[in-house]
């Protein structure tokens, strides 16, 4: 039985892969290509978000160190005031 591209687009990845192994067709190949393109775009977006997250994590570490230094300065100033 031949299916059109719309049918293949509605199928899950495992079904597409299984069908492609046993019964390849042009419409199935197009649907697989579209799915692969979507996956690659999602991977690109994930990598971009991961880079942003890593940058933010590094900024958080720097800010925490700055906060700690300021707290230490404040503690020192408070200790001098008590003396």
PDB file with one MODEL, atoms N, CA, C and O in Angstrom:
MODEL        1
ATOM      1  N   UNK A   1       0.845  -1.185   0.000  1.00  0.00           N
ATOM      2  CA  UNK A   1       0.000   0.000   0.000  1.00  0.00           C
ATOM      3  C   UNK A   1       0.886   1.242   0.000  1.00  0.00           C
ATOM      4  O   UNK A   1       1.837   1.324   0.777  1.00  0.00           O
ATOM      5  N   UNK A   2       0.589   2.180  -0.841  1.00  0.00           N
ATOM      6  CA  UNK A   2       1.357   3.410  -0.942  1.00  0.00           C
ATOM      7  C   UNK A   2       0.670   4.494  -0.120  1.00  0.00           C
ATOM      8  O   UNK A   2      -0.548   4.667  -0.175  1.00  0.00           O
ATOM      9  N   UNK A   3       1.487   5.219   0.644  1.00  0.00           N
ATOM     10  CA  UNK A   3       0.948   6.307   1.464  1.00  0.00           C
ATOM     11  C   UNK A   3       1.497   7.623   0.949  1.00  0.00           C
ATOM     12  O   UNK A   3       2.583   7.674   0.372  1.00  0.00           O
ATOM     13  N   UNK A   4       0.744   8.676   1.161  1.00  0.00           N
ATOM     14  CA  UNK A   4       1.243   9.981   0.748  1.00  0.00           C
ATOM     15  C   UNK A   4       2.066  10.609   1.867  1.00  0.00           C
ATOM     16  O   UNK A   4       2.135  10.094   2.983  1.00  0.00           O
ATOM     17  N   UNK A   5       2.673  11.715   1.537  1.00  0.00           N
ATOM     18  CA  UNK A   5       3.566  12.406   2.462  1.00  0.00           C
ATOM     19  C   UNK A   5       2.869  12.812   3.750  1.00  0.00           C
ATOM     20  O   UNK A   5       3.469  12.741   4.823  1.00  0.00           O
ATOM     21  N   UNK A   6       1.634  13.228   3.666  1.00  0.00           N
ATOM     22  CA  UNK A   6       0.880  13.631   4.862  1.00  0.00           C
ATOM     23  C   UNK A   6       0.746  12.474   5.840  1.00  0.00           C
ATOM     24  O   UNK A   6       0.860  12.649   7.054  1.00  0.00           O
ATOM     25  N   UNK A   7       0.501  11.288   5.290  1.00  0.00           N
ATOM     26  CA  UNK A   7       0.415  10.103   6.154  1.00  0.00           C
ATOM     27  C   UNK A   7       1.737   9.893   6.887  1.00  0.00           C
ATOM     28  O   UNK A   7       1.757   9.689   8.101  1.00  0.00           O
ATOM     29  N   UNK A   8       2.844   9.943   6.138  1.00  0.00           N
ATOM     30  CA  UNK A   8       4.145   9.671   6.764  1.00  0.00           C
ATOM     31  C   UNK A   8       4.505  10.745   7.789  1.00  0.00           C
ATOM     32  O   UNK A   8       5.126  10.444   8.809  1.00  0.00           O
ATOM     33  N   UNK A   9       4.124  11.976   7.529  1.00  0.00           N
ATOM     34  CA  UNK A   9       4.419  13.048   8.485  1.00  0.00           C
ATOM     35  C   UNK A   9       3.737  12.811   9.828  1.00  0.00           C
ATOM     36  O   UNK A   9       4.228  13.262  10.862  1.00  0.00           O
ATOM     37  N   UNK A  10       2.626  12.118   9.817  1.00  0.00           N
ATOM     38  CA  UNK A  10       1.871  11.903  11.058  1.00  0.00           C
ATOM     39  C   UNK A  10       2.385  10.711  11.873  1.00  0.00           C
ATOM     40  O   UNK A  10       1.935  10.484  12.996  1.00  0.00           O
ATOM     41  N   UNK A  11       3.315   9.960  11.312  1.00  0.00           N
ATOM     42  CA  UNK A  11       3.821   8.764  11.992  1.00  0.00           C
ATOM     43  C   UNK A  11       4.980   9.107  12.928  1.00  0.00           C
ATOM     44  O   UNK A  11       5.669  10.110  12.743  1.00  0.00           O
ATOM     45  N   UNK A  12       5.182   8.256  13.938  1.00  0.00           N
ATOM     46  CA  UNK A  12       6.300   8.498  14.860  1.00  0.00           C
ATOM     47  C   UNK A  12       7.619   8.040  14.227  1.00  0.00           C
ATOM     48  O   UNK A  12       7.627   7.337  13.216  1.00  0.00           O
ATOM     49  N   UNK A  13       8.713   8.445  14.833  1.00  0.00           N
ATOM     50  CA  UNK A  13      10.038   8.172  14.287  1.00  0.00           C
ATOM     51  C   UNK A  13      10.301   6.683  14.094  1.00  0.00           C
ATOM     52  O   UNK A  13      10.815   6.268  13.056  1.00  0.00           O
ATOM     53  N   UNK A  14       9.948   5.882  15.093  1.00  0.00           N
ATOM     54  CA  UNK A  14      10.220   4.442  15.014  1.00  0.00           C
ATOM     55  C   UNK A  14       9.502   3.823  13.814  1.00  0.00           C
ATOM     56  O   UNK A  14      10.067   2.983  13.114  1.00  0.00           O
ATOM     57  N   UNK A  15       8.277   4.234  13.583  1.00  0.00           N
ATOM     58  CA  UNK A  15       7.520   3.699  12.440  1.00  0.00           C
ATOM     59  C   UNK A  15       8.159   4.112  11.131  1.00  0.00           C
ATOM     60  O   UNK A  15       8.279   3.297  10.216  1.00  0.00           O
ATOM     61  N   UNK A  16       8.572   5.370  11.027  1.00  0.00           N
ATOM     62  CA  UNK A  16       9.211   5.843   9.803  1.00  0.00           C
ATOM     63  C   UNK A  16      10.487   5.058   9.511  1.00  0.00           C
ATOM     64  O   UNK A  16      10.730   4.640   8.379  1.00  0.00           O
ATOM     65  N   UNK A  17      11.290   4.869  10.542  1.00  0.00           N
ATOM     66  CA  UNK A  17      12.544   4.144  10.364  1.00  0.00           C
ATOM     67  C   UNK A  17      12.280   2.706   9.949  1.00  0.00           C
ATOM     68  O   UNK A  17      12.922   2.199   9.029  1.00  0.00           O
ATOM     69  N   UNK A  18      11.358   2.055  10.607  1.00  0.00           N
ATOM     70  CA  UNK A  18      11.037   0.665  10.284  1.00  0.00           C
ATOM     71  C   UNK A  18      10.528   0.545   8.847  1.00  0.00           C
ATOM     72  O   UNK A  18      10.959  -0.336   8.103  1.00  0.00           O
ATOM     73  N   UNK A  19       9.630   1.414   8.471  1.00  0.00           N
ATOM     74  CA  UNK A  19       9.089   1.374   7.104  1.00  0.00           C
ATOM     75  C   UNK A  19      10.187   1.648   6.080  1.00  0.00           C
ATOM     76  O   UNK A  19      10.227   1.014   5.026  1.00  0.00           O
ATOM     77  N   UNK A  20      11.071   2.585   6.386  1.00  0.00           N
ATOM     78  CA  UNK A  20      12.147   2.913   5.443  1.00  0.00           C
ATOM     79  C   UNK A  20      13.091   1.734   5.240  1.00  0.00           C
ATOM     80  O   UNK A  20      13.619   1.542   4.144  1.00  0.00           O
ATOM     81  N   UNK A  21      13.304   0.956   6.273  1.00  0.00           N
ATOM     82  CA  UNK A  21      14.174  -0.223   6.158  1.00  0.00           C
ATOM     83  C   UNK A  21      13.566  -1.273   5.236  1.00  0.00           C
ATOM     84  O   UNK A  21      14.284  -1.932   4.484  1.00  0.00           O
ATOM     85  N   UNK A  22      12.266  -1.426   5.291  1.00  0.00           N
ATOM     86  CA  UNK A  22      11.615  -2.522   4.579  1.00  0.00           C
ATOM     87  C   UNK A  22      10.885  -2.102   3.301  1.00  0.00           C
ATOM     88  O   UNK A  22      10.836  -2.862   2.334  1.00  0.00           O
ATOM     89  N   UNK A  23      10.324  -0.904   3.299  1.00  0.00           N
ATOM     90  CA  UNK A  23       9.506  -0.487   2.160  1.00  0.00           C
ATOM     91  C   UNK A  23       9.781   0.979   1.796  1.00  0.00           C
ATOM     92  O   UNK A  23       8.888   1.816   1.926  1.00  0.00           O
ATOM     93  N   UNK A  24      10.981   1.299   1.348  1.00  0.00           N
ATOM     94  CA  UNK A  24      11.285   2.704   1.045  1.00  0.00           C
ATOM     95  C   UNK A  24      10.446   3.225  -0.128  1.00  0.00           C
ATOM     96  O   UNK A  24      10.138   2.497  -1.071  1.00  0.00           O
ATOM     97  N   UNK A  25      10.095   4.493  -0.035  1.00  0.00           N
ATOM     98  CA  UNK A  25       9.373   5.166  -1.125  1.00  0.00           C
ATOM     99  C   UNK A  25       9.799   6.629  -1.136  1.00  0.00           C
ATOM    100  O   UNK A  25      10.377   7.135  -0.173  1.00  0.00           O
ATOM    101  N   UNK A  26       9.504   7.284  -2.230  1.00  0.00           N
ATOM    102  CA  UNK A  26       9.863   8.694  -2.357  1.00  0.00           C
ATOM    103  C   UNK A  26       9.161   9.523  -1.285  1.00  0.00           C
ATOM    104  O   UNK A  26       9.788  10.363  -0.641  1.00  0.00           O
ATOM    105  N   UNK A  27       7.877   9.293  -1.095  1.00  0.00           N
ATOM    106  CA  UNK A  27       7.121  10.067  -0.107  1.00  0.00           C
ATOM    107  C   UNK A  27       7.667   9.841   1.302  1.00  0.00           C
ATOM    108  O   UNK A  27       7.755  10.775   2.099  1.00  0.00           O
ATOM    109  N   UNK A  28       8.029   8.605   1.598  1.00  0.00           N
ATOM    110  CA  UNK A  28       8.603   8.287   2.911  1.00  0.00           C
ATOM    111  C   UNK A  28       9.953   8.978   3.065  1.00  0.00           C
ATOM    112  O   UNK A  28      10.262   9.508   4.132  1.00  0.00           O
ATOM    113  N   UNK A  29      10.752   8.973   2.009  1.00  0.00           N
ATOM    114  CA  UNK A  29      12.064   9.636   2.063  1.00  0.00           C
ATOM    115  C   UNK A  29      11.923  11.136   2.295  1.00  0.00           C
ATOM    116  O   UNK A  29      12.690  11.726   3.055  1.00  0.00           O
ATOM    117  N   UNK A  30      10.949  11.746   1.643  1.00  0.00           N
ATOM    118  CA  UNK A  30      10.713  13.182   1.844  1.00  0.00           C
ATOM    119  C   UNK A  30      10.305  13.443   3.287  1.00  0.00           C
ATOM    120  O   UNK A  30      10.810  14.374   3.915  1.00  0.00           O
ATOM    121  N   UNK A  31       9.396  12.632   3.819  1.00  0.00           N
ATOM    122  CA  UNK A  31       8.962  12.802   5.209  1.00  0.00           C
ATOM    123  C   UNK A  31      10.133  12.606   6.173  1.00  0.00           C
ATOM    124  O   UNK A  31      10.266  13.344   7.149  1.00  0.00           O
ATOM    125  N   UNK A  32      10.974  11.617   5.902  1.00  0.00           N
ATOM    126  CA  UNK A  32      12.157  11.396   6.750  1.00  0.00           C
ATOM    127  C   UNK A  32      13.122  12.572   6.664  1.00  0.00           C
ATOM    128  O   UNK A  32      13.690  12.991   7.672  1.00  0.00           O
ATOM    129  N   UNK A  33      13.305  13.101   5.461  1.00  0.00           N
ATOM    130  CA  UNK A  33      14.173  14.270   5.294  1.00  0.00           C
ATOM    131  C   UNK A  33      13.665  15.466   6.069  1.00  0.00           C
ATOM    132  O   UNK A  33      14.443  16.185   6.696  1.00  0.00           O
ATOM    133  N   UNK A  34      12.359  15.680   6.027  1.00  0.00           N
ATOM    134  CA  UNK A  34      11.766  16.790   6.785  1.00  0.00           C
ATOM    135  C   UNK A  34      11.958  16.576   8.287  1.00  0.00           C
ATOM    136  O   UNK A  34      12.286  17.508   9.022  1.00  0.00           O
ATOM    137  N   UNK A  35      11.752  15.352   8.724  1.00  0.00           N
ATOM    138  CA  UNK A  35      11.910  15.039  10.144  1.00  0.00           C
ATOM    139  C   UNK A  35      13.363  15.259  10.575  1.00  0.00           C
ATOM    140  O   UNK A  35      13.623  15.803  11.649  1.00  0.00           O
ATOM    141  N   UNK A  36      14.303  14.833   9.730  1.00  0.00           N
ATOM    142  CA  UNK A  36      15.720  15.021  10.026  1.00  0.00           C
ATOM    143  C   UNK A  36      16.065  16.508  10.091  1.00  0.00           C
ATOM    144  O   UNK A  36      16.816  16.939  10.966  1.00  0.00           O
ATOM    145  N   UNK A  37      15.520  17.274   9.175  1.00  0.00           N
ATOM    146  CA  UNK A  37      15.738  18.714   9.178  1.00  0.00           C
ATOM    147  C   UNK A  37      15.210  19.338  10.464  1.00  0.00           C
ATOM    148  O   UNK A  37      15.873  20.183  11.067  1.00  0.00           O
ATOM    149  N   UNK A  38      14.021  18.922  10.883  1.00  0.00           N
ATOM    150  CA  UNK A  38      13.448  19.414  12.144  1.00  0.00           C
ATOM    151  C   UNK A  38      14.337  19.046  13.322  1.00  0.00           C
ATOM    152  O   UNK A  38      14.553  19.852  14.227  1.00  0.00           O
ATOM    153  N   UNK A  39      14.849  17.828  13.302  1.00  0.00           N
ATOM    154  CA  UNK A  39      15.707  17.355  14.393  1.00  0.00           C
ATOM    155  C   UNK A  39      17.007  18.148  14.440  1.00  0.00           C
ATOM    156  O   UNK A  39      17.473  18.527  15.515  1.00  0.00           O
ATOM    157  N   UNK A  40      17.582  18.395  13.281  1.00  0.00           N
ATOM    158  CA  UNK A  40      18.821  19.171  13.239  1.00  0.00           C
ATOM    159  C   UNK A  40      18.595  20.592  13.736  1.00  0.00           C
ATOM    160  O   UNK A  40      19.443  21.146  14.436  1.00  0.00           O
ATOM    161  N   UNK A  41      17.469  21.182  13.383  1.00  0.00           N
ATOM    162  CA  UNK A  41      17.145  22.528  13.867  1.00  0.00           C
ATOM    163  C   UNK A  41      16.976  22.513  15.384  1.00  0.00           C
ATOM    164  O   UNK A  41      17.447  23.420  16.070  1.00  0.00           O
ATOM    165  N   UNK A  42      16.307  21.492  15.906  1.00  0.00           N
ATOM    166  CA  UNK A  42      16.131  21.377  17.356  1.00  0.00           C
ATOM    167  C   UNK A  42      17.490  21.197  18.042  1.00  0.00           C
ATOM    168  O   UNK A  42      17.727  21.765  19.108  1.00  0.00           O
ATOM    169  N   UNK A  43      18.368  20.422  17.442  1.00  0.00           N
ATOM    170  CA  UNK A  43      19.718  20.242  17.998  1.00  0.00           C
ATOM    171  C   UNK A  43      20.483  21.563  18.008  1.00  0.00           C
ATOM    172  O   UNK A  43      21.176  21.874  18.977  1.00  0.00           O
ATOM    173  N   UNK A  44      20.358  22.346  16.925  1.00  0.00           N
ATOM    174  CA  UNK A  44      21.025  23.639  16.853  1.00  0.00           C
ATOM    175  C   UNK A  44      20.499  24.582  17.945  1.00  0.00           C
ATOM    176  O   UNK A  44      21.273  25.266  18.614  1.00  0.00           O
ATOM    177  N   UNK A  45      19.186  24.604  18.109  1.00  0.00           N
ATOM    178  CA  UNK A  45      18.590  25.456  19.135  1.00  0.00           C
ATOM    179  C   UNK A  45      19.016  25.002  20.530  1.00  0.00           C
ATOM    180  O   UNK A  45      19.275  25.828  21.405  1.00  0.00           O
ATOM    181  N   UNK A  46      19.087  23.698  20.731  1.00  0.00           N
ATOM    182  CA  UNK A  46      19.514  23.171  22.027  1.00  0.00           C
ATOM    183  C   UNK A  46      20.952  23.591  22.317  1.00  0.00           C
ATOM    184  O   UNK A  46      21.258  24.012  23.432  1.00  0.00           O
ATOM    185  N   UNK A  47      21.831  23.481  21.333  1.00  0.00           N
ATOM    186  CA  UNK A  47      23.228  23.876  21.520  1.00  0.00           C
ATOM    187  C   UNK A  47      23.334  25.369  21.837  1.00  0.00           C
ATOM    188  O   UNK A  47      24.130  25.778  22.683  1.00  0.00           O
ATOM    189  N   UNK A  48      22.530  26.170  21.154  1.00  0.00           N
ATOM    190  CA  UNK A  48      22.525  27.611  21.401  1.00  0.00           C
ATOM    191  C   UNK A  48      22.059  27.913  22.833  1.00  0.00           C
ATOM    192  O   UNK A  48      22.657  28.734  23.529  1.00  0.00           O
ATOM    193  N   UNK A  49      21.002  27.249  23.254  1.00  0.00           N
ATOM    194  CA  UNK A  49      20.497  27.450  24.614  1.00  0.00           C
ATOM    195  C   UNK A  49      21.492  26.955  25.660  1.00  0.00           C
ATOM    196  O   UNK A  49      21.638  27.565  26.719  1.00  0.00           O
ATOM    197  N   UNK A  50      22.177  25.849  25.363  1.00  0.00           N
ATOM    198  CA  UNK A  50      23.177  25.328  26.281  1.00  0.00           C
ATOM    199  C   UNK A  50      24.330  26.317  26.434  1.00  0.00           C
ATOM    200  O   UNK A  50      24.835  26.516  27.539  1.00  0.00           O
ATOM    201  N   UNK A  51      24.748  26.938  25.330  1.00  0.00           N
ATOM    202  CA  UNK A  51      25.798  27.960  25.386  1.00  0.00           C
ATOM    203  C   UNK A  51      25.358  29.146  26.241  1.00  0.00           C
ATOM    204  O   UNK A  51      26.131  29.660  27.049  1.00  0.00           O
ATOM    205  N   UNK A  52      24.113  29.572  26.056  1.00  0.00           N
ATOM    206  CA  UNK A  52      23.595  30.679  26.856  1.00  0.00           C
ATOM    207  C   UNK A  52      23.555  30.310  28.335  1.00  0.00           C
ATOM    208  O   UNK A  52      23.900  31.118  29.198  1.00  0.00           O
ATOM    209  N   UNK A  53      23.135  29.093  28.615  1.00  0.00           N
ATOM    210  CA  UNK A  53      23.073  28.612  29.994  1.00  0.00           C
ATOM    211  C   UNK A  53      24.472  28.584  30.613  1.00  0.00           C
ATOM    212  O   UNK A  53      24.663  29.015  31.750  1.00  0.00           O
ATOM    213  N   UNK A  54      25.448  28.074  29.856  1.00  0.00           N
ATOM    214  CA  UNK A  54      26.825  28.026  30.350  1.00  0.00           C
ATOM    215  C   UNK A  54      27.352  29.425  30.645  1.00  0.00           C
ATOM    216  O   UNK A  54      28.030  29.640  31.650  1.00  0.00           O
ATOM    217  N   UNK A  55      27.039  30.371  29.770  1.00  0.00           N
ATOM    218  CA  UNK A  55      27.460  31.759  29.975  1.00  0.00           C
ATOM    219  C   UNK A  55      26.823  32.328  31.244  1.00  0.00           C
ATOM    220  O   UNK A  55      27.490  33.003  32.028  1.00  0.00           O
ATOM    221  N   UNK A  56      25.544  32.056  31.440  1.00  0.00           N
ATOM    222  CA  UNK A  56      24.851  32.538  32.631  1.00  0.00           C
ATOM    223  C   UNK A  56      25.398  31.888  33.896  1.00  0.00           C
ATOM    224  O   UNK A  56      25.532  32.551  34.924  1.00  0.00           O
ATOM    225  N   UNK A  57      25.714  30.602  33.830  1.00  0.00           N
ATOM    226  CA  UNK A  57      26.293  29.912  34.985  1.00  0.00           C
ATOM    227  C   UNK A  57      27.641  30.531  35.363  1.00  0.00           C
ATOM    228  O   UNK A  57      27.937  30.710  36.544  1.00  0.00           O
ATOM    229  N   UNK A  58      28.448  30.852  34.365  1.00  0.00           N
ATOM    230  CA  UNK A  58      29.744  31.490  34.635  1.00  0.00           C
ATOM    231  C   UNK A  58      29.532  32.858  35.280  1.00  0.00           C
ATOM    232  O   UNK A  58      30.260  33.227  36.201  1.00  0.00           O
ATOM    233  N   UNK A  59      28.544  33.611  34.804  1.00  0.00           N
ATOM    234  CA  UNK A  59      28.248  34.930  35.380  1.00  0.00           C
ATOM    235  C   UNK A  59      27.778  34.782  36.825  1.00  0.00           C
ATOM    236  O   UNK A  59      28.125  35.606  37.673  1.00  0.00           O
ATOM    237  N   UNK A  60      27.009  33.764  37.111  1.00  0.00           N
ATOM    238  CA  UNK A  60      26.536  33.517  38.481  1.00  0.00           C
ATOM    239  C   UNK A  60      27.711  33.232  39.401  1.00  0.00           C
ATOM    240  O   UNK A  60      27.753  33.733  40.525  1.00  0.00           O
ATOM    241  N   UNK A  61      28.657  32.442  38.945  1.00  0.00           N
ATOM    242  CA  UNK A  61      29.840  32.130  39.765  1.00  0.00           C
ATOM    243  C   UNK A  61      30.610  33.401  40.084  1.00  0.00           C
ATOM    244  O   UNK A  61      31.038  33.600  41.222  1.00  0.00           O
ATOM    245  N   UNK A  62      30.792  34.264  39.089  1.00  0.00           N
ATOM    246  CA  UNK A  62      31.498  35.535  39.303  1.00  0.00           C
ATOM    247  C   UNK A  62      30.734  36.403  40.287  1.00  0.00           C
ATOM    248  O   UNK A  62      31.336  36.991  41.185  1.00  0.00           O
ATOM    249  N   UNK A  63      29.417  36.493  40.134  1.00  0.00           N
ATOM    250  CA  UNK A  63      28.611  37.323  41.034  1.00  0.00           C
ATOM    251  C   UNK A  63      28.651  36.797  42.464  1.00  0.00           C
ATOM    252  O   UNK A  63      28.713  37.576  43.415  1.00  0.00           O
ATOM    253  N   UNK A  64      28.616  35.487  42.613  1.00  0.00           N
ATOM    254  CA  UNK A  64      28.688  34.926  43.967  1.00  0.00           C
ATOM    255  C   UNK A  64      30.021  35.256  44.622  1.00  0.00           C
ATOM    256  O   UNK A  64      30.072  35.554  45.815  1.00  0.00           O
ATOM    257  N   UNK A  65      31.096  35.204  43.851  1.00  0.00           N
ATOM    258  CA  UNK A  65      32.417  35.558  44.384  1.00  0.00           C
ATOM    259  C   UNK A  65      32.446  37.035  44.777  1.00  0.00           C
ATOM    260  O   UNK A  65      33.007  37.392  45.812  1.00  0.00           O
ATOM    261  N   UNK A  66      31.846  37.885  43.957  1.00  0.00           N
ATOM    262  CA  UNK A  66      31.791  39.316  44.272  1.00  0.00           C
ATOM    263  C   UNK A  66      30.968  39.561  45.536  1.00  0.00           C
ATOM    264  O   UNK A  66      31.355  40.365  46.384  1.00  0.00           O
ATOM    265  N   UNK A  67      29.845  38.876  45.662  1.00  0.00           N
ATOM    266  CA  UNK A  67      29.009  39.007  46.856  1.00  0.00           C
ATOM    267  C   UNK A  67      29.780  38.579  48.091  1.00  0.00           C
ATOM    268  O   UNK A  67      29.734  39.246  49.125  1.00  0.00           O
ATOM    269  N   UNK A  68      30.491  37.458  47.979  1.00  0.00           N
ATOM    270  CA  UNK A  68      31.281  36.962  49.115  1.00  0.00           C
ATOM    271  C   UNK A  68      32.354  37.976  49.507  1.00  0.00           C
ATOM    272  O   UNK A  68      32.566  38.220  50.694  1.00  0.00           O
ATOM    273  N   UNK A  69      33.031  38.567  48.526  1.00  0.00           N
ATOM    274  CA  UNK A  69      34.063  39.567  48.812  1.00  0.00           C
ATOM    275  C   UNK A  69      33.452  40.785  49.508  1.00  0.00           C
ATOM    276  O   UNK A  69      34.031  41.321  50.453  1.00  0.00           O
ATOM    277  N   UNK A  70      32.284  41.218  49.040  1.00  0.00           N
ATOM    278  CA  UNK A  70      31.614  42.359  49.670  1.00  0.00           C
ATOM    279  C   UNK A  70      31.154  42.027  51.083  1.00  0.00           C
ATOM    280  O   UNK A  70      31.251  42.863  51.981  1.00  0.00           O
ATOM    281  N   UNK A  71      30.655  40.810  51.286  1.00  0.00           N
ATOM    282  CA  UNK A  71      30.263  40.392  52.633  1.00  0.00           C
ATOM    283  C   UNK A  71      31.476  40.376  53.564  1.00  0.00           C
ATOM    284  O   UNK A  71      31.383  40.790  54.720  1.00  0.00           O
ATOM    285  N   UNK A  72      32.606  39.899  53.056  1.00  0.00           N
ATOM    286  CA  UNK A  72      33.830  39.890  53.870  1.00  0.00           C
ATOM    287  C   UNK A  72      34.262  41.311  54.222  1.00  0.00           C
ATOM    288  O   UNK A  72      34.666  41.584  55.353  1.00  0.00           O
ATOM    289  N   UNK A  73      34.174  42.214  53.244  1.00  0.00           N
ATOM    290  CA  UNK A  73      34.516  43.616  53.512  1.00  0.00           C
ATOM    291  C   UNK A  73      33.589  44.201  54.568  1.00  0.00           C
ATOM    292  O   UNK A  73      34.036  44.904  55.474  1.00  0.00           O
ATOM    293  N   UNK A  74      32.310  43.913  54.451  1.00  0.00           N
ATOM    294  CA  UNK A  74      31.335  44.413  55.412  1.00  0.00           C
ATOM    295  C   UNK A  74      31.625  43.854  56.804  1.00  0.00           C
ATOM    296  O   UNK A  74      31.565  44.588  57.791  1.00  0.00           O
ATOM    297  N   UNK A  75      31.941  42.559  56.889  1.00  0.00           N
ATOM    298  CA  UNK A  75      32.288  41.951  58.170  1.00  0.00           C
ATOM    299  C   UNK A  75      33.513  42.631  58.777  1.00  0.00           C
ATOM    300  O   UNK A  75      33.553  42.901  59.977  1.00  0.00           O
ATOM    301  N   UNK A  76      34.521  42.908  57.925  1.00  0.00           N
ATOM    302  CA  UNK A  76      35.729  43.593  58.409  1.00  0.00           C
ATOM    303  C   UNK A  76      35.385  44.989  58.910  1.00  0.00           C
ATOM    304  O   UNK A  76      35.879  45.411  59.956  1.00  0.00           O
ATOM    305  N   UNK A  77      34.550  45.702  58.181  1.00  0.00           N
ATOM    306  CA  UNK A  77      34.174  47.055  58.590  1.00  0.00           C
ATOM    307  C   UNK A  77      33.371  47.022  59.896  1.00  0.00           C
ATOM    308  O   UNK A  77      33.547  47.877  60.764  1.00  0.00           O
ATOM    309  N   UNK A  78      32.514  46.054  60.020  1.00  0.00           N
ATOM    310  CA  UNK A  78      31.726  45.927  61.233  1.00  0.00           C
ATOM    311  C   UNK A  78      32.630  45.573  62.423  1.00  0.00           C
ATOM    312  O   UNK A  78      32.407  46.034  63.542  1.00  0.00           O
ATOM    313  N   UNK A  79      33.636  44.762  62.166  1.00  0.00           N
ATOM    314  CA  UNK A  79      34.580  44.398  63.232  1.00  0.00           C
ATOM    315  C   UNK A  79      35.399  45.597  63.685  1.00  0.00           C
ATOM    316  O   UNK A  79      35.713  45.728  64.868  1.00  0.00           O
ATOM    317  N   UNK A  80      35.746  46.473  62.745  1.00  0.00           N
ATOM    318  CA  UNK A  80      36.507  47.675  63.092  1.00  0.00           C
ATOM    319  C   UNK A  80      35.642  48.634  63.893  1.00  0.00           C
ATOM    320  O   UNK A  80      36.132  49.324  64.787  1.00  0.00           O
ATOM    321  N   UNK A  81      34.380  48.676  63.576  1.00  0.00           N
ATOM    322  CA  UNK A  81      33.463  49.587  64.280  1.00  0.00           C
ATOM    323  C   UNK A  81      33.262  49.131  65.707  1.00  0.00           C
ATOM    324  O   UNK A  81      33.072  49.959  66.598  1.00  0.00           O
ATOM    325  N   UNK A  82      33.301  47.799  65.948  1.00  0.00           N
ATOM    326  CA  UNK A  82      33.118  47.268  67.284  1.00  0.00           C
ATOM    327  C   UNK A  82      34.356  47.473  68.154  1.00  0.00           C
ATOM    328  O   UNK A  82      34.259  47.473  69.381  1.00  0.00           O
ATOM    329  N   UNK A  83      35.513  47.647  67.528  1.00  0.00           N
ATOM    330  CA  UNK A  83      36.759  47.747  68.286  1.00  0.00           C
ATOM    331  C   UNK A  83      36.984  49.097  68.877  1.00  0.00           C
ATOM    332  O   UNK A  83      37.997  49.319  69.541  1.00  0.00           O
TER     333      UNK A  83
ENDMDL
END
